[in-house]
Amino acid sequence: MSIQPSTQPSTHSSSPTYDRVVVAGGSVAGLLAAAALAPLSREVVVLERDDVARHVGVRPGTPQAGQVHGLLASGRLAMEELLPGFTDALLAGGAISRGDIGSNGRWWIGGGLLADTEVGANGVAASRSLIERTVRGLAIRLPQVVVRDRVDVQGLVTDGSGRVVTGVRLRDRATDGPAEELAADLVVDATGRSARSVRWLAALGMAEPPLERVRVGVRYATTHVERRDGDLGGRSVCVSAAVPRVPRVGVAIAQEDDTWVIGVCGYDEEQPPVDADGFRHYAAGVVAPEVAELLAGRALLHPPVTYRFPDCRRRRFDKVDLPRGFAAVGDAVTSVDPAFGQGMSLAALQAVALRRRAGRGLEDVRRRHAVDAAAVAERAWTVVVGADLNLPGVEGARPPGHGAVSRYVARAQRVARRDPVVARTLMRVTNLLEPPTALMRPRIALRVAAGGAASASVLRVTPRSPTRRTPC
Ligand SMILES: Cc1cc2nc3c(=O)[nH]c(=O)nc-3n(C[C@H](O)[C@H](O)[C@H](O)COP(=O)(O)OP(=O)(O)OC[C@H]3O[C@@H](n4cnc5c(N)ncnc54)[C@H](O)[C@@H]3O)c2cc1C
């Protein structure tokens, strides 16, 4: 079946109305893009390859869903903007909120524990499965949004000029029928890290967006344990970031069903083992003692599940001349080291940006959306890649001034152990509530300069287990 391309978007009052938007990929980024575009469209069709209804949690298209996931404050607020009622729905589904994200967590950053501080935004802890399910539940309630599962998007369809996307080519896996075309005014690529549109654009003879990569070679392992009253002093998150001397991350987040999800990951040679004893031993070697404490005396509810993340990558859609009627969001644009927990939030912030551009018309989307999406991602890229490039085995181009910036940030992290004002700014930057330059503002720079020397020697180094490589 072939559906004819629709006409150009008609305009009502100040905003264009699209007859149909097609979103390729029905995970977090795709569903949020659909929510963003729904008010501007008669119909938004989300095409998802997996049979989502059949899979609870991890499914073939989102293998990362079994790993520990945190939701940044900026991401939750953007999701709330796109899907009003999101936070309440998440809480109704079993998510946990214990107030401000600063005072509600134990944040071991740069080798030490940050001072208790108020960040100015509440944290909500939930599994990735609950987050995606909640986003999906709210998105499909929007009258314009239709989600079709088991549909493989295979390419873009253009008009005679080849410069205007008029729809997608797809195959319905449920019927196993022949390829179809579905017309659209705007096609959004939300197919994740593999960014299928790179091939679709190439097939149309268009320039491939340059790919920037930083090889991190991270391996994750995640399990769950029972959660008890009084754990972590009533807080719901503990994050232990990697530092050059201890290139391991440990994360514990309170989850629904009275559990903690506990994830560890290591860079390069520092690979976590997959057996229960090895996992505990490895967790005892992260900077924060709390991660091992939460594991002590508790059975692992399932064997650790692993995931390999070879590289941070961003596709510079902003550097090529894109056809009209096309946009990309989420991991398809930028996939950063997940240890910083930014992916879903970047997707939400990019969806908000896409709504703004789409409200001004397709030419604005064509010319400006990729620049906006890259700017959103840049904040995360700067923080993550800047930190990762100091870790052993991480390979990538160092940005100009990397050494000086790293030394300044390390100093700010040390000061933040005692100074709640610096800790607050650090937390706001890592939560994407403020740009990295917020750390350089005179008020903060003065505190960093004044406090840096005094607090320079507090790195807590715990005994580390021997490094063990695990099979892929
Ligand atoms: C180990 C790990 C831990 C992470 N931890 C965090 C965290 O703590 N916090 C956080 O915010 N983020 C985290 N992330 C990132 C997060 O999982 C993603 O950013 C998030 O899922 C949004 O991604 P996405 O929707 O762009 O892509 P994905 O979630 O990868 O989804 C892409 C979707 O597109 C579908 N698809 C692919 N090709 C086609 C096609 N041709 N046709 C139709 N459908 C198609 C797939 O089936 C899939 O559903 C982590 C990632 C990893 C790997």
The ligand as a Gaussian input file, in Angstrom:
#p B3LYP/6-31G(d) Opt

LIG

0 1
 C       24.606000       1.244000      29.596000
 C       23.761000       2.475000      29.399000
 C       23.327000       3.180000      30.509000
 C       22.591000       4.342000      30.326000
 N       22.243000       5.078000      31.422000
 C       21.536000       6.205000      31.256000
 C       21.144000       6.984000      32.380000
 O       21.499000       6.700000      33.533000
 N       20.381000       8.093000      32.150000
 C       20.001000       8.470000      30.892000
 O       19.311000       9.477000      30.741000
 N       20.373000       7.764000      29.814000
 C       21.118000       6.654000      29.954000
 N       21.476000       5.929000      28.862000
 C       21.060000       6.399000      27.517000
 C       19.608000       6.061000      27.269000
 O       19.373000       4.672000      27.330000
 C       19.169000       6.628000      25.909000
 O       19.654000       7.917000      25.774000
 C       17.665000       6.651000      25.787000
 O       17.193000       5.345000      25.650000
 C       17.142000       7.463000      24.591000
 O       17.632000       6.914000      23.464000
 P       16.874000       6.938000      22.071000
 O       15.398000       6.899000      22.239000
 O       17.486000       7.999000      21.259000
 O       17.370000       5.536000      21.462000
 P       17.051000       4.073000      21.946000
 O       16.537000       4.043000      23.314000
 O       18.249000       3.266000      21.620000
 O       15.855000       3.643000      21.001000
 C       15.929000       3.552000      19.604000
 C       14.621000       2.907000      19.143000
 O       14.566000       2.916000      17.728000
 C       14.067000       1.661000      17.295000
 N       14.535000       1.477000      15.924000
 C       15.821000       1.342000      15.497000
 N       15.853000       1.244000      14.158000
 C       14.572000       1.317000      13.723000
 C       13.973000       1.278000      12.437000
 N       14.712000       1.138000      11.325000
 N       12.635000       1.375000      12.359000
 C       11.885000       1.516000      13.479000
 N       12.394000       1.560000      14.719000
 C       13.728000       1.466000      14.848000
 C       14.633000       0.672000      18.302000
 O       13.910000      -0.534000      18.304000
 C       14.494000       1.459000      19.594000
 O       13.242000       1.284000      20.195000
 C       22.238000       4.773000      29.014000
 C       22.663000       4.050000      27.909000
 C       23.441000       2.924000      28.089000
 C       23.947000       2.204000      26.881000

